[in-house]
Amino acid sequence: MSLMPALQRAAGIGRGAESLIAAAAILAMAILPVSEMLLRPFGVSIPGQFEFVKHLTLWVAFVGAMIATREKRHLTLSTGLNILPERLSRYGGLLAAAASTAVTAGLAWAGLMQVLATYEFSMGGQGNWLPGWVHESVIPLAFAVITARMVMQAEGPALRAAALAGIPAGALLGLLLPVLPQIALPLIAVLILAAVMGAPIFVVIGGAAMVLFLGQDFPVPVAAVPAETLRIVVSPSIPAIPLFTLAGYLLAEGGAGERLVRLFRALFGWLPGGLPIAVTLVCAFFTTFTGASGATILALGGLLLPVLVVNQFSERFSLGLLTATGSIGLLFPPSLAVILYAVIAQIPIPDLFVAGIVPGAIMVGAVCLYGVWRGHVDQTARVPFDGKEALAAVNEAKWEIVLPAIVLVGMFGGYGTLVELAAVTVVYVLVVGLVIHRDLDIRRNVPDGVLKCVTLIGGVFTILGVAMGLTNYLVDAQVPMHAADWVEAHVESKLVFLLALNVFLLIVGCLMDIFSAIAVVVPLILPIAAVFGIHPLHLGIIFLANLELGYLTPPVGMNLFLAAYRFEKPVVEVWRAGLPFLLLLALVVLLVTYVPWIVIGVPA
């Protein structure tokens, strides 16, 4: 009896330690590049700063993955559990539990092999504050903790027994695959079924990668999967993603949302539908920083929905508007999805940002015009334009509205790298929130924002890392080249290919989060698009615009589920509310696809 309180205390200490480590790491990621920039004019530099920031990204990602497991925030497709009979759902839960621990234990073992290989060959330690194997040790540690938590969090003896059984079952299958490679495809089918039954998405992708590697004629060491994880996480521009995400969450934790609503309402409230314009612009602003993951819906939904309803907009329209605008700023700087796509596709990040300006503006404009039309038809209340109120609102929100300009001027003026600008953004938001507006509490809001950020980053980067492992297998197996040859032989028209690409990407956008979709799908479509002479920038905007639309597409668009969760509404009701916006944005996606000259940088 006395053992349980001791275990609970130890667990509490562990939770506090991992939260502190993640917070310290991500704040150090911001402080080090800013310090480097301030010291640069004096000819002083911080030794190993750039490498250290990359390795801090690794720790933020995997400690964040541990926290995401603790908070039960890993992305899943749990629709099967809701539509199947109770008995089948129960069996499906057992399958999901066993598959999850089988894969995570396998990833922990693979990560350990990667660490041992780095230690043996002394790779990654030169010029760093710590040897490379020390940095990499967080990978097996994180997956081991995730495995243990999955067992402990299993509800009921049956699920816990299934989770425990998954560990030796995974080890046995790892030994059998090199001998019986024909079981690889059935195992992948089991993983897909487990995903439908509630297993995290990273389990399916990571499990498929390990199965395919081990089932080859010449099995590749399982360390190949964490090796690819390591490669993408420590890429030069990747640290910008957690930093911009942190800036977005800190903005949401403070009063930036209220100030921007006041500003845009003062500027556009006199129009019919002026308030939907304000909501769309506010959501676009936040989405550029928090990523296209629905974080905007979760962060601002509670603020914006009552404002719309009180101003005579129907609940259905308001619900659809907030669901649609949860990813409306995806194409604008400093969008995380744009950064990642450019890294994977190996095209200049600033060029892709410029290419997305006009298509992004058309998307925002289309939603705003629909809001104006609804306001006119429903005769909603307007706010007479007041010059004094507009100036007061501009003055109050001036620190927020200059933030995108700081990023853009810094990026295109060559005043710093993307990671340095992201770090500057975090420090800027902290100074504004803590010193100028004083609406950030360093003991409450800042820790909350950091925790939400690292939880999101942990979930996203876990998927992204294992997705790169799967992509590596697909490239080694020459899947993209075979697909390009098949399309070239069977599809003669560029227009037909573009339409098929739209449909394919829409399905991908429904079933996968945008980060794993970029990692897995982009290497597949690049050689096919090259066959038809599609400009790389045009392809990037088509890809991102379609995946943005996929967030709204029934039955499993991610924004639909997040909106249902945030507003406590049935998913079917959210589907109906989002349908007009889905159709409207689909027309914009077709326009972007078939009129390439609106993408800046693409020849007419």
Secondary structure, DSSP 4 states (H G I P E B T S, - for coil): --HHHHHHHHHHHHHHHHHHHHHHHHHHHHHHHHHHHHHGGGT---TTHHHHHHHHHHHHHHHHHHHHHHTT-S-B--HHHHHS-HHHHHHHHHHHHHHHHHHHHHHHHHHHHHHHHHHHHT-S-TTSSS-HHHHHTHHHHHHHHHHHHHHHH--SHHHHHHHHHHHHHHHHHHHHTTT-GGGHHHHHHHHHHHHHTT-BHHHHHHHHHHHHHHTSSSPPPTTHHHHHHHHHHTSTTTTHHHHHHHHHHHHHHTTHHHHHHHHHHHHHTTSTTHHHHHHHHHHHHHHHHH-SSSHHHHHHHHHHHHHHHHTT--HHHHHHHHHHGGGTTTTSTT-HHHHHHHHHHT--HHHHHHHTHHHHHHHHHHHHHHHHHHHHHHT-------HHHHHHHHHHTHHHHTHHHHHHHHHHTTSS-HHHHHHHHHHHHHHIIIIIS----TTTHHHHHHHHHHHHHHHHHHHHHHHHHHHHHHHHTTHHHHHHHHHHHH---HHHHHHHHHHHHHHHHHHS-HHHHHHHHHHHHHHHHHHTT--HHHHHHHHHHHHHHHTT-TTT-HHHHHHHHHHT--HHHHHHHHHHHHHHHHHHHHHHHH-GGGSTTS--
